[in-house]
Amino acid sequence: MTHEESKNREETKKRIEKLKEEINRYRYAYHVLNKSLISDSALDSLKKELFDLETKFSDLITPDSPTQRVAGEVLESFKKAQHETPMLSFNDAFSEDDMKDWLKRVENYLGKKIISEINSSEPFYCELKIDGLAIELVYENGVFVQGSTRGDGKIGEDITRNLKTIEAIPLKISEPNEIEKNLKELGLDHKKYNLNPNRLIIRGEVFINKKEFEKINKDAIKSGEKIFANPRNMAAGSIRQLDSKITAKRRLDSFQYDIVSNLGQKNHEEEHKLLKAFGFKTNFHNQSAKSLGEVFKFRNHWGEEKNREKLPYEIDGVVVIINDNKIFETAGVVGKTPRAAIAYKFSPKEATTMVEDIKVQVGRTGALTPVAILKQVELSGIKITHATLHNFDQIKRLGLKIGDTVIVSRAGDVIPQINQVLKELRTGEEKDFKIPTNCPVDGAKIVSEGAIYRCSNPKCGAKNKRSLQHFVSRMAFDIRGLGKKIINRFLDEGLISDAADIFELTEGDIEVLERFGKKSAQNIIREIQAHKIIFLQRFIYSLGILHIGEETASVLSKQFPVSSIKEFIKKYEALSLEDLQKIRDIGPKVAQSVYDWFLSQRNIKFLEKLDRAGIKIQYQIQKSQKLKNKTFVLTGSLETISRDEAKEKIREFGGDVSESISKKTDYVIVGSEPGSKYEKAKELGVKILNEKEFLIMIK
């Protein structure tokens, strides 16, 4: 080699080293610091120059050169790669209770409380759980020499050439002086750590971002090739290509999250800072937590779909790790999982559960809807107990039986539905579902209109709707959270068909409905549960028995007091027409109506259903007898007390309330803007009380 050639070679070598240094600096800024120092086209130009120089002087090519990210030859198979320490997987948790149980197990094993024992004020470290493929990276003297998959935890596959195609993975770690500078910026003392290890083992995740996933699938559709079901499958398929050129085309990405080698790190949070200082890409959303409460807050934030949608990659939960490395190691391993770490998963959109029953609900139009009653399961963070079956043909298509194990799914604001029956899990105890021949509301014949089955009574739906509205009205159960629109919605969705169904509703049943959020669901259920105890006269009135108004219900409750639904059924079912007609103020029509209502087995079953739903009857104990045998009529609007409340007070003090005035009326309570009852009271000489006088009377 001539002097000129030698000089030229030395200058080229310096240029190559400088180009490598700068390209790596830009890579670090882009992938690790999330900063773009130059444009993609400018960076490509630098890489082209480096490639051209290395082509001229092939002996100057080193394994850490950015040009070596793509290898040439297609492999026949992957070699095996042994892990120095096992690559473990995580156990899953899906709820706050699961997480509390996990922490309790760890503390029981260690024999001490973790939060009080850890010196750090942040005992937990939380990482976004990337939906990708776990990898291990090995560096010798700072240079990337081997990359592998997890495999069985002990032995994986050597995918070094494919991993070299991923820009986010450095082919060479940063120089010690650069690491020192980075650590200072991150608030760590560089003297505590080994900045120049001979062998460095790192673990992380390979994944593909959402846009790249969509682009590759679109291209595959155009060319008639197979598409991937999800980004994780695509990442796994890409990283295991024997032709690394295919891997390179798919533009995979990678985060690193664990340092296997001992560099002097004391906790997991330090490891993330060290990784960043050494030139590895870490997830900047990861953070430490002072308590399980903060862990729950972190997980719940990313559990919201609107927040996950902002991420360019898919996540399926968070990984929670005991931050202190010494405690982590002491906790050890159970099976193939570390005891001191857990995957706190987001609630699945699809899960398995069992069908405990299939109920037929009657909507506002009289159309029948089959609804599956499920063993409670959590979907998308909501506890589900009902799933729509749309129509009876759907039951046939699925081959569904009562007792079957099924796959249930939910997407967005859609009511959960059954997608598949796992027939191989049948025990032989399952029961066939039979379409009823009579309407469960009024007993009329059911008629079919194609796939739709309907009550033959055209008034059934409307009548049922009115009876439900009456049941929850002010003088009945007084469930103020259930207005007409909400009752209609529950009927349309097949959640209720009679009043007893109201008390079986859960927050999850309501929260999944469009335009119903968690808060409104909580409020409605709280209101329902608060009204499961009711005074007897209100209960009788709520049943909607023909000719039974508030006053007659009060008369019946006084004549036949009971303190439970079972006692109510027994006593009232045994009443004869003569018994009822003997009661003052109850005429033949009213007596016949009450008698007929209790003859109906459908009504008795409804009462039994209310009993099973936990409805409790209270007999309204009178505070005194000061208004005994006194009859009151109210007219006009009261200011400090509602008319309903005034009626309650009268009954509490032994009085009776009537809707009409006669000579037998003792008092008329008059508010503002009274009606004709006021004039009639004056004509009949009935004593008139204003609101103030009435309140003094009952004081």
C-alpha positions as CSV (number, residue, x, y, z in Angstrom):
1,M,0.0,0.0,0.0
2,T,1.4,3.4,-1.0
3,H,1.8,6.3,1.4
4,E,-1.1,8.0,-0.4
5,E,-3.3,5.0,-0.1
6,S,-2.4,4.6,3.6
7,K,-3.2,8.2,4.2
8,N,-6.5,7.9,2.4
9,R,-7.4,4.8,4.4
10,E,-6.6,6.6,7.8
11,E,-8.8,9.6,6.8
12,T,-11.6,7.2,5.7
13,K,-11.3,5.4,9.0
14,K,-11.6,8.6,10.9
15,R,-14.6,9.6,8.8
16,I,-16.3,6.3,9.3
17,E,-15.8,6.5,13.1
18,K,-17.2,10.0,13.1
19,L,-20.1,9.0,11.0
20,K,-20.9,6.1,13.3
21,E,-20.6,8.3,16.3
22,E,-23.0,10.9,14.9
23,I,-25.5,8.4,13.5
24,N,-25.6,6.7,16.9
25,R,-26.0,10.1,18.6
26,Y,-29.0,10.9,16.4
27,R,-30.4,7.4,17.0
28,Y,-30.0,7.9,20.8
29,A,-31.8,11.3,20.6
30,Y,-34.6,10.0,18.5
31,H,-35.3,6.6,20.2
32,V,-34.2,7.3,23.8
33,L,-34.8,11.0,24.3
34,N,-37.7,11.3,21.8
35,K,-35.9,14.2,20.0
36,S,-35.4,14.5,16.3
37,L,-32.1,16.4,15.8
38,I,-32.1,16.1,12.0
39,S,-34.6,15.0,9.3
40,D,-35.0,11.4,8.3
41,S,-33.7,12.2,4.8
42,A,-30.6,13.9,6.2
43,L,-29.9,10.8,8.4
44,D,-30.4,8.5,5.4
45,S,-27.8,10.6,3.6
46,L,-25.3,10.1,6.3
47,K,-26.0,6.3,6.4
48,K,-25.5,6.2,2.6
49,E,-22.1,7.9,2.9
50,L,-21.1,5.5,5.6
51,F,-22.2,2.5,3.5
52,D,-20.2,3.8,0.5
53,L,-17.1,4.3,2.5
54,E,-17.4,0.8,4.0
55,T,-17.9,-0.7,0.6
56,K,-14.6,0.8,-0.5
57,F,-12.8,-0.3,2.6
58,S,-14.6,-3.5,3.7
59,D,-11.9,-4.3,6.3
60,L,-13.1,-1.2,8.2
61,I,-16.6,-2.7,8.8
62,T,-17.2,-3.5,12.4
63,P,-20.2,-5.3,14.0
64,D,-21.4,-2.1,15.7
65,S,-21.7,-0.2,12.5
66,P,-25.2,1.1,11.6
67,T,-24.8,-0.5,8.2
68,Q,-24.8,-3.9,9.8
69,R,-28.4,-3.8,10.9
70,V,-29.4,-5.7,7.8
71,A,-27.7,-9.0,7.1
72,G,-27.6,-10.6,3.7
73,E,-27.9,-14.4,3.7
74,V,-31.2,-16.2,4.5
75,L,-30.8,-18.5,7.5
76,E,-31.8,-22.2,7.3
77,S,-32.8,-22.2,10.9
78,F,-32.2,-20.4,14.2
79,K,-29.5,-21.5,16.6
80,K,-30.3,-22.1,20.3
81,A,-29.3,-19.5,22.8
82,Q,-28.9,-20.3,26.5
83,H,-29.9,-17.6,29.0
84,E,-27.5,-17.1,31.9
85,T,-30.5,-16.6,34.3
86,P,-34.0,-17.8,33.4
87,M,-36.3,-15.4,31.5
88,L,-39.5,-15.5,33.6
89,S,-43.0,-14.6,32.8
90,F,-45.6,-12.9,35.1
91,N,-48.7,-14.1,36.9
92,D,-51.8,-12.0,36.1
93,A,-54.1,-9.9,38.3
94,F,-57.3,-8.3,37.0
95,S,-58.7,-6.4,40.0
96,E,-57.7,-4.3,43.0
97,D,-58.5,-7.3,45.2
98,D,-56.2,-9.5,43.1
99,M,-53.4,-7.0,43.7
100,K,-54.0,-6.8,47.4
101,D,-53.9,-10.6,47.6
102,W,-50.6,-10.6,45.6
103,L,-49.0,-8.1,48.0
104,K,-50.2,-10.1,51.0
105,R,-48.7,-13.3,49.6
106,V,-45.3,-11.6,49.1
107,E,-45.4,-10.1,52.6
108,N,-46.4,-13.4,54.1
109,Y,-43.5,-15.1,52.3
110,L,-41.0,-12.5,53.4
111,G,-42.5,-12.3,56.9
112,K,-42.6,-8.5,56.9
113,K,-44.5,-5.5,55.6
114,I,-42.9,-4.3,52.4
115,I,-43.8,-0.6,52.6
116,S,-42.5,-0.2,56.1
117,E,-39.3,-2.2,55.4
118,I,-38.2,-0.5,52.2
119,N,-36.0,2.5,52.8
120,S,-37.2,4.0,49.5
121,S,-40.4,6.1,49.7
122,E,-41.5,4.4,46.5
123,P,-41.8,0.7,47.0
124,F,-43.4,-0.1,43.7
125,Y,-42.4,0.5,40.1
126,C,-45.0,0.5,37.3
127,E,-44.4,-0.2,33.7
128,L,-46.7,-0.3,30.7
129,K,-47.1,-3.9,29.6
130,I,-46.3,-3.7,25.9
131,D,-48.1,-6.3,23.8
132,G,-45.0,-7.6,22.1
133,L,-42.3,-10.3,22.3
134,A,-39.7,-10.5,25.1
135,I,-36.0,-10.5,24.1
136,E,-32.6,-10.7,25.7
137,L,-29.6,-8.6,24.4
138,V,-26.0,-9.5,25.2
139,Y,-23.1,-6.9,24.8
140,E,-19.4,-7.7,25.1
141,N,-17.0,-4.9,25.5
142,G,-19.9,-2.6,24.7
143,V,-20.8,-4.2,21.4
144,F,-24.0,-6.1,20.7
145,V,-23.1,-9.8,20.1
146,Q,-26.3,-11.8,20.7
147,G,-30.0,-11.4,20.8
148,S,-32.5,-14.1,21.6
149,T,-36.2,-14.9,22.3
150,R,-37.4,-16.1,25.7
151,G,-38.1,-19.6,24.4
152,D,-38.9,-21.9,27.4
153,G,-37.2,-19.4,29.8
154,K,-33.9,-21.3,29.8
155,I,-33.1,-21.6,26.1
156,G,-34.3,-19.3,23.4
157,E,-33.6,-18.8,19.7
158,D,-30.7,-16.7,18.5
159,I,-32.3,-13.9,16.5
160,T,-29.3,-11.6,16.6
161,R,-29.4,-10.6,12.9
162,N,-33.0,-9.7,13.0
163,L,-32.6,-7.6,16.1
164,K,-29.8,-5.7,14.4
165,T,-32.4,-4.4,12.0
166,I,-34.2,-2.6,14.8
167,E,-33.0,1.0,15.1
168,A,-34.2,1.3,18.7
169,I,-31.6,-1.4,19.8
170,P,-28.1,0.1,20.0
171,L,-25.4,-2.0,18.3
172,K,-22.9,-0.4,20.7
173,I,-23.6,1.1,24.1
174,S,-22.6,4.7,24.9
175,E,-19.0,5.5,25.8
176,P,-18.2,5.7,29.6
177,N,-17.8,9.5,29.5
178,E,-21.2,9.9,27.7
179,I,-22.8,7.5,30.2
180,E,-21.4,9.6,33.1
181,K,-22.8,12.8,31.6
182,N,-26.2,11.2,31.1
183,L,-26.3,9.9,34.6
184,K,-25.6,13.3,36.0
185,E,-28.6,14.7,34.0
186,L,-30.7,11.9,35.4
187,G,-29.7,12.7,39.0
188,L,-27.5,9.6,39.7
189,D,-23.9,9.5,41.0
190,H,-21.9,7.8,38.3
191,K,-19.3,6.7,40.8
192,K,-21.7,4.1,42.2
193,Y,-21.9,2.1,39.0
194,N,-19.8,0.1,36.6
195,L,-19.9,2.1,33.4
196,N,-17.7,-0.1,31.3
197,P,-18.8,-3.8,31.9
198,N,-17.1,-6.5,29.9
199,R,-20.4,-8.3,29.5
200,L,-23.8,-6.7,29.8
201,I,-27.1,-8.5,29.6
202,I,-30.3,-6.5,28.9
203,R,-33.9,-7.6,28.6
204,G,-36.8,-5.9,26.8
205,E,-39.6,-6.1,24.4
206,V,-39.9,-6.0,20.6
207,F,-43.2,-4.6,19.2
208,I,-44.7,-3.0,16.1
209,N,-46.6,0.3,16.3
210,K,-50.2,0.6,15.2
211,K,-49.7,2.6,12.0
212,E,-47.1,0.2,10.8
213,F,-49.3,-2.8,11.6
214,E,-52.2,-1.3,9.6
215,K,-49.9,-0.4,6.7
216,I,-48.5,-3.9,6.4
217,N,-51.9,-5.5,6.6
218,K,-53.3,-3.2,3.9
219,D,-50.3,-4.1,1.6
220,A,-51.0,-7.8,2.4
221,I,-54.6,-7.5,1.4
222,K,-53.7,-5.8,-1.9
223,S,-51.2,-8.6,-2.8
224,G,-53.5,-11.3,-1.6
225,E,-51.3,-12.4,1.3
226,K,-52.3,-13.5,4.8
227,I,-52.9,-10.7,7.2
228,F,-52.0,-10.7,10.9
229,A,-54.7,-10.7,13.6
230,N,-53.0,-8.2,15.9
231,P,-49.7,-6.3,16.3
232,R,-48.2,-8.8,18.7
233,N,-48.6,-11.7,16.2
234,M,-47.0,-9.5,13.5
235,A,-44.1,-8.6,15.8
236,A,-43.5,-12.2,16.7
237,G,-43.8,-13.3,13.1
238,S,-41.4,-10.6,11.9
239,I,-38.7,-11.2,14.5
240,R,-38.6,-14.9,13.7
241,Q,-38.1,-14.4,9.9
242,L,-35.1,-16.5,8.6
243,D,-34.7,-13.7,6.0
244,S,-33.7,-10.6,8.0
245,K,-34.5,-8.3,5.1
246,I,-38.2,-9.0,5.7
247,T,-37.7,-8.1,9.4
248,A,-36.0,-4.9,8.4
249,K,-38.9,-3.9,6.1
250,R,-41.4,-4.1,9.0
251,R,-39.8,-1.4,11.0
252,L,-40.0,-3.0,14.5
253,D,-39.5,-1.0,17.6
254,S,-38.2,-2.0,21.1
255,F,-38.1,-0.9,24.7
256,Q,-35.7,-2.2,27.3
257,Y,-36.7,-2.6,30.9
258,D,-34.3,-4.8,32.8
259,I,-30.6,-5.1,33.5
260,V,-29.6,-8.7,34.4
261,S,-25.9,-7.7,35.0
262,N,-24.9,-6.2,38.3
263,L,-23.8,-2.6,37.6
264,G,-24.3,-1.5,41.2
265,Q,-28.1,-0.8,40.8
266,K,-30.1,-1.0,44.0
267,N,-33.6,-0.7,42.7
268,H,-35.6,-1.2,39.5
269,E,-36.1,2.6,38.9
270,E,-32.3,3.0,38.9
271,E,-32.1,0.3,36.2
272,H,-34.4,2.3,33.9
273,K,-32.2,5.4,34.4
274,L,-29.1,3.3,33.7
275,L,-30.6,1.8,30.6
276,K,-31.3,5.3,29.3
277,A,-27.8,6.5,30.2
278,F,-26.2,3.5,28.4
279,G,-28.2,4.4,25.2
280,F,-31.2,2.1,25.4
281,K,-34.7,3.1,24.6
282,T,-37.0,3.0,27.7
283,N,-40.7,3.9,28.1
284,F,-41.0,7.4,29.6
285,H,-44.5,6.6,30.8
286,N,-43.1,4.2,33.4
287,Q,-43.0,5.5,37.0
288,S,-42.6,4.6,40.6
289,A,-45.5,4.4,43.1
290,K,-45.6,5.1,46.8
291,S,-48.6,2.9,47.5
292,L,-51.0,0.4,46.0
293,G,-53.4,3.3,45.7
294,E,-50.9,5.0,43.3
295,V,-50.5,1.7,41.4
296,F,-54.3,1.5,41.0
297,K,-54.3,5.2,39.8
298,F,-51.6,4.4,37.2
299,R,-53.3,1.3,35.9
300,N,-56.8,2.9,35.8
301,H,-55.4,5.9,33.9
302,W,-54.0,3.6,31.2
303,G,-57.0,1.3,31.4
304,E,-59.2,4.0,29.9
305,E,-59.5,3.5,26.2
306,K,-59.2,7.2,25.4
307,N,-55.7,7.2,27.0
308,R,-54.6,4.0,25.4
309,E,-55.7,5.3,22.0
310,K,-53.1,8.1,22.3
311,L,-50.2,5.5,22.5
312,P,-48.7,4.5,19.1
313,Y,-48.4,0.9,20.3
314,E,-50.7,-1.7,22.0
315,I,-50.6,-2.4,25.7
316,D,-52.6,-5.0,27.6
317,G,-51.9,-3.9,31.2
318,V,-49.2,-2.7,33.5
319,V,-46.3,-4.6,35.2
320,V,-46.0,-3.9,38.9
321,I,-42.6,-4.7,40.5
322,I,-41.2,-4.5,44.0
323,N,-38.8,-1.6,43.4
324,D,-36.1,-2.8,45.9
325,N,-33.8,-5.3,44.1
326,K,-32.7,-7.0,47.3
327,I,-36.3,-7.7,48.4
328,F,-37.1,-8.7,44.8
329,E,-34.4,-11.3,44.9
330,T,-35.2,-12.5,48.4
331,A,-38.8,-13.1,47.3
332,G,-37.5,-15.5,44.7
333,V,-39.5,-17.4,42.1
334,V,-42.7,-19.5,42.3
335,G,-43.0,-21.8,39.3
336,K,-41.9,-19.8,36.3
337,T,-42.8,-16.4,37.7
338,P,-41.1,-13.9,40.0
339,R,-43.0,-13.6,43.3
340,A,-42.3,-9.9,43.6
341,A,-43.7,-8.8,40.2
342,I,-47.1,-9.2,38.6
343,A,-48.9,-8.2,35.4
344,Y,-51.9,-6.1,36.4
345,K,-54.0,-6.6,33.3
346,F,-56.7,-4.4,31.9
347,S,-60.2,-6.0,32.0
348,P,-60.6,-8.1,28.9
349,K,-63.1,-7.4,26.2
350,E,-63.7,-11.1,25.9
351,A,-64.0,-13.6,28.7
352,T,-65.5,-17.0,29.5
353,T,-68.4,-17.5,32.0
354,M,-71.4,-19.7,32.6
355,V,-75.0,-19.2,31.6
356,E,-77.0,-19.7,34.8
357,D,-80.4,-19.1,33.2
358,I,-82.2,-17.8,30.1
359,K,-85.0,-15.4,30.9
360,V,-87.6,-14.0,28.4
361,Q,-88.2,-10.3,28.8
362,V,-91.2,-8.4,27.3
363,G,-90.5,-5.0,25.7
364,R,-92.7,-2.0,25.3
365,T,-94.2,-3.3,22.0
366,G,-94.9,-6.8,23.4
367,A,-91.9,-8.3,21.6
368,L,-90.1,-11.0,23.5
369,T,-86.3,-10.9,24.0
370,P,-84.3,-13.8,25.4
371,V,-81.6,-12.7,27.9
372,A,-78.8,-14.8,29.3
373,I,-78.3,-14.6,33.0
374,L,-74.5,-15.0,33.6
375,K,-72.2,-16.0,36.4
376,Q,-70.7,-12.6,37.1
377,V,-67.7,-11.8,34.9
378,E,-65.6,-8.6,34.3
379,L,-65.4,-7.2,30.8
380,S,-63.7,-3.8,30.0
381,G,-63.7,-3.0,33.7
382,I,-67.5,-3.6,34.2
383,K,-69.0,-6.5,36.1
384,I,-71.4,-8.3,33.8
385,T,-74.4,-10.5,34.7
386,H,-76.6,-10.2,31.6
387,A,-75.9,-10.8,27.9
388,T,-78.3,-10.2,25.0
389,L,-79.3,-13.1,22.8
390,H,-81.1,-10.8,20.3
391,N,-83.8,-13.4,19.4
392,F,-84.6,-17.1,19.7
393,D,-82.9,-17.9,16.4
394,Q,-79.6,-16.8,18.0
395,I,-80.0,-19.5,20.7
396,K,-80.4,-22.1,18.0
397,R,-77.4,-20.8,16.0
398,L,-75.2,-20.9,19.0
399,G,-76.6,-24.3,20.2
400,L,-76.8,-22.7,23.6
401,K,-78.1,-24.6,26.7
402,I,-78.6,-23.4,30.3
403,G,-75.5,-24.3,32.2
404,D,-73.1,-23.9,29.2
405,T,-69.7,-22.3,29.4
406,V,-69.6,-19.4,26.9
407,I,-67.3,-16.7,25.5
408,V,-68.8,-13.3,26.1
409,S,-67.6,-10.1,24.5
410,R,-68.2,-6.4,24.7
411,A,-67.0,-3.6,22.5
412,G,-67.5,0.1,23.2
413,D,-71.0,1.0,24.5
414,V,-72.5,-2.3,23.3
415,I,-74.4,-4.6,25.6
416,P,-72.4,-7.8,26.1
417,Q,-73.2,-10.7,23.8
418,I,-72.4,-14.4,23.6
419,N,-70.1,-15.2,20.7
420,Q,-69.4,-18.9,21.2
421,V,-70.5,-21.9,23.3
422,L,-67.6,-24.1,24.5
423,K,-69.5,-27.4,24.1
424,E,-66.4,-29.5,25.0
425,L,-66.8,-28.3,28.6
426,R,-70.3,-29.7,29.0
427,T,-70.9,-32.1,31.9
428,G,-74.3,-33.5,30.8
429,E,-76.1,-31.4,33.4
430,E,-77.0,-28.6,30.9
431,K,-80.6,-28.0,30.1
432,D,-82.3,-27.2,26.7
433,F,-84.1,-23.9,26.5
434,K,-87.7,-24.0,25.4
435,I,-89.5,-21.0,23.8
436,P,-92.5,-20.2,26.1
437,T,-96.0,-20.6,24.7
438,N,-97.5,-18.0,26.9
439,C,-96.4,-14.4,27.7
440,P,-94.6,-14.2,31.0
441,V,-96.3,-10.8,31.8
442,D,-100.0,-11.5,31.1
443,G,-100.3,-15.1,30.1
444,A,-101.6,-14.5,26.6
445,K,-100.5,-16.7,23.8
446,I,-97.2,-16.0,22.1
447,V,-97.3,-15.6,18.3
448,S,-94.3,-15.7,15.9
449,E,-93.6,-13.1,13.2
450,G,-90.5,-14.6,11.5
451,A,-87.6,-14.3,13.9
452,I,-89.7,-12.1,16.2
453,Y,-92.0,-13.6,18.9
454,R,-94.6,-11.4,20.4
455,C,-97.4,-11.4,23.0
456,S,-100.8,-11.8,21.2
457,N,-102.3,-9.2,23.5
458,P,-101.6,-5.9,21.6
459,K,-102.0,-3.9,24.9
460,C,-99.5,-6.1,26.8
461,G,-96.4,-4.0,26.3
462,A,-98.0,-0.6,27.0
463,K,-99.8,-2.0,30.1
464,N,-96.6,-3.5,31.4
465,K,-94.8,-0.2,31.0
466,R,-97.5,1.7,32.9
467,S,-97.5,-0.9,35.7
468,L,-93.7,-0.5,36.1
469,Q,-94.0,3.3,36.2
470,H,-96.7,3.0,38.8
471,F,-94.6,0.6,40.9
472,V,-91.7,3.1,41.2
473,S,-94.0,6.2,41.6
474,R,-93.8,8.6,44.6
475,M,-96.6,6.9,46.7
476,A,-95.4,3.4,45.9
477,F,-91.6,2.5,46.0
478,D,-90.6,6.1,45.3
479,I,-87.5,5.1,43.2
480,R,-86.9,8.6,41.8
481,G,-83.9,7.6,39.7
482,L,-86.2,5.5,37.4
483,G,-88.1,7.9,35.2
484,K,-90.3,6.9,32.2
485,K,-87.4,7.2,29.7
486,I,-85.1,5.0,31.8
487,I,-87.8,2.3,32.3
488,N,-88.5,2.3,28.6
489,R,-84.8,1.9,27.9
490,F,-84.5,-1.0,30.3
491,L,-87.5,-2.7,28.6
492,D,-86.1,-2.2,25.1
493,E,-82.7,-3.6,26.1
494,G,-84.4,-6.7,27.7
495,L,-83.0,-5.9,31.2
496,I,-86.5,-6.0,32.9
497,S,-89.9,-7.2,32.1
498,D,-91.5,-7.0,35.6
499,A,-90.9,-4.8,38.7
500,A,-89.0,-7.6,40.5
501,D,-86.3,-7.5,37.8
502,I,-85.5,-3.9,38.8
503,F,-84.0,-5.1,42.1
504,E,-81.8,-7.7,40.3
505,L,-80.0,-5.0,38.2
506,T,-76.3,-4.4,38.8
507,E,-74.2,-1.4,37.9
508,G,-72.6,-3.3,35.1
509,D,-76.0,-4.0,33.5
510,I,-76.6,-0.2,33.2
511,E,-73.1,1.1,32.6
512,V,-72.8,-0.8,29.3
513,L,-75.7,1.0,27.9
514,E,-75.0,3.9,25.5
515,R,-75.1,7.3,27.2
516,F,-75.0,5.7,30.6
517,G,-71.7,6.2,32.5
518,K,-70.4,4.7,35.6
519,K,-71.7,7.5,37.8
520,S,-75.3,7.3,36.5
521,A,-75.2,3.5,36.9
522,Q,-74.0,3.9,40.5
523,N,-76.7,6.5,41.3
524,I,-79.5,4.4,39.9
525,I,-78.4,1.2,41.7
526,R,-77.9,3.2,44.9
527,E,-81.4,4.6,44.6
528,I,-82.9,1.1,43.9
529,Q,-81.1,-0.5,46.9
530,A,-82.2,2.3,49.2
531,H,-85.9,1.5,48.5
532,K,-86.0,-2.2,49.2
533,I,-87.7,-1.6,52.6
534,I,-91.2,-0.3,52.2
535,F,-94.3,0.4,54.4
536,L,-97.1,-2.0,53.9
537,Q,-99.7,0.5,52.6
538,R,-97.2,1.7,49.9
539,F,-96.4,-1.9,49.0
540,I,-100.1,-2.7,48.5
541,Y,-100.5,0.4,46.4
542,S,-97.4,-0.4,44.3
543,L,-99.0,-3.7,43.1
544,G,-101.4,-1.8,40.8
545,I,-104.5,-3.8,41.8
546,L,-107.5,-2.5,40.0
547,H,-109.5,0.0,42.1
548,I,-106.8,0.1,44.9
549,G,-105.7,3.7,45.4
550,E,-103.6,5.2,48.3
551,E,-106.5,5.3,50.7
552,T,-107.8,1.8,50.1
553,A,-104.2,0.5,50.4
554,S,-104.0,2.2,53.8
555,V,-107.3,0.7,54.9
556,L,-106.1,-2.8,53.9
557,S,-102.8,-2.4,55.7
558,K,-104.5,-1.4,58.9
559,Q,-107.1,-4.2,58.7
560,F,-104.5,-6.9,57.8
561,P,-101.1,-5.9,59.0
562,V,-98.1,-8.1,58.1
563,S,-94.3,-7.7,58.3
564,S,-93.0,-9.8,55.4
565,I,-93.9,-10.8,51.9
566,K,-94.3,-14.5,52.9
567,E,-96.8,-13.5,55.6
568,F,-98.5,-11.1,53.1
569,I,-99.0,-13.9,50.6
570,K,-100.3,-16.3,53.3
571,K,-102.8,-13.8,54.8
572,Y,-104.1,-12.1,51.7
573,E,-104.4,-15.3,49.6
574,A,-106.6,-16.7,52.3
575,L,-109.0,-13.8,52.3
576,S,-112.6,-14.5,51.2
577,L,-114.9,-12.1,49.4
578,E,-116.9,-11.9,52.7
579,D,-113.8,-11.0,54.6
580,L,-113.1,-8.1,52.3
581,Q,-116.7,-6.8,52.0
582,K,-116.9,-6.5,55.8
583,I,-114.2,-3.8,55.8
584,R,-115.5,-0.3,56.1
585,D,-114.9,1.8,52.9
586,I,-114.4,-1.3,50.7
587,G,-117.3,-1.9,48.3
588,P,-118.1,-5.0,46.2
589,K,-116.0,-3.9,43.2
590,V,-112.9,-3.3,45.3
591,A,-113.4,-6.5,47.2
592,Q,-113.8,-8.5,44.0
593,S,-110.7,-6.9,42.5
594,V,-108.5,-7.8,45.5
595,Y,-109.9,-11.3,45.7
596,D,-109.3,-11.9,41.9
597,W,-105.7,-10.5,42.1
598,F,-104.7,-13.0,44.8
599,L,-106.3,-15.9,42.9
600,S,-103.8,-15.5,40.1
601,Q,-100.8,-17.7,40.4
602,R,-98.8,-15.4,38.2
603,N,-99.3,-12.6,40.8
604,I,-98.3,-14.9,43.6
605,K,-95.1,-15.9,41.7
606,F,-94.4,-12.2,41.2
607,L,-94.7,-11.6,45.0
608,E,-92.3,-14.6,45.6
609,K,-89.9,-13.1,43.1
610,L,-90.0,-9.8,45.0
611,D,-89.3,-11.7,48.2
612,R,-86.2,-13.4,46.6
613,A,-85.0,-10.0,45.5
614,G,-84.8,-8.9,49.1
615,I,-87.9,-6.7,49.4
616,K,-88.8,-6.1,53.1
617,I,-92.2,-4.9,54.3
618,Q,-92.6,-2.7,57.4
619,Y,-95.8,-2.0,59.1
620,Q,-96.1,1.8,59.6
621,I,-96.2,2.2,63.4
622,Q,-98.5,5.1,64.4
623,K,-96.7,7.7,66.6
624,S,-100.0,8.4,68.5
625,Q,-103.7,8.1,68.2
626,K,-104.4,11.9,68.3
627,L,-106.0,11.8,64.8
628,K,-107.7,8.5,65.2
629,N,-111.1,8.3,63.4
630,K,-110.4,11.7,61.8
631,T,-110.7,12.0,58.0
632,F,-108.7,14.6,56.0
633,V,-108.9,15.9,52.5
634,L,-106.0,18.0,50.9
635,T,-106.4,20.7,48.2
636,G,-103.9,23.2,46.8
637,S,-100.1,23.4,47.0
638,L,-98.4,23.3,50.4
639,E,-95.1,25.3,50.9
640,T,-93.1,23.6,53.7
641,I,-94.3,20.0,53.2
642,S,-95.4,18.1,50.1
643,R,-98.9,16.7,49.9
644,D,-97.6,13.1,49.9
645,E,-95.6,13.9,53.1
646,A,-98.7,15.4,54.7
647,K,-100.7,12.3,54.0
648,E,-97.9,10.2,55.6
649,K,-98.0,12.4,58.7
650,I,-101.8,12.0,59.0
651,R,-101.5,8.2,58.8
652,E,-98.7,8.2,61.3
653,F,-101.0,9.9,63.8
654,G,-103.9,7.5,63.2
655,G,-105.9,9.5,60.8
656,D,-107.3,8.7,57.4
657,V,-107.0,10.5,54.0
658,S,-109.7,10.8,51.5
659,E,-109.7,12.1,47.9
660,S,-113.4,13.3,48.1
661,I,-115.3,15.5,50.6
662,S,-118.5,14.5,52.3
663,K,-120.3,15.4,55.5
664,K,-118.1,12.6,57.2
665,T,-114.9,14.6,56.4
666,D,-113.5,16.1,59.5
667,Y,-110.8,18.5,58.1
668,V,-109.8,20.0,54.7
669,I,-106.2,21.2,54.6
670,V,-106.0,24.1,52.1
671,G,-102.8,25.3,50.4
672,S,-102.3,27.9,47.7
673,E,-104.5,27.8,44.6
674,P,-107.1,25.4,46.1
675,G,-109.6,23.6,43.8
676,S,-113.3,23.0,44.0
677,K,-112.9,21.0,47.2
678,Y,-112.3,24.2,49.1
679,E,-115.7,25.7,48.0
680,K,-117.4,22.4,48.8
681,A,-115.9,22.3,52.2
682,K,-117.3,25.7,53.0
683,E,-120.8,24.6,51.7
684,L,-120.8,21.5,53.9
685,G,-119.4,23.4,56.9
686,V,-116.3,21.2,57.1
687,K,-113.5,22.6,59.3
688,I,-110.8,24.2,57.1
689,L,-107.1,24.2,58.2
690,N,-104.3,26.2,56.6
691,E,-100.8,24.7,56.4
692,K,-99.5,26.3,59.6
693,E,-102.6,25.1,61.6
694,F,-102.1,21.6,60.3
695,L,-98.4,21.5,61.3
696,I,-99.3,22.7,64.8
697,M,-101.9,19.9,65.0
698,I,-99.3,17.2,64.3
699,K,-96.4,18.7,66.2
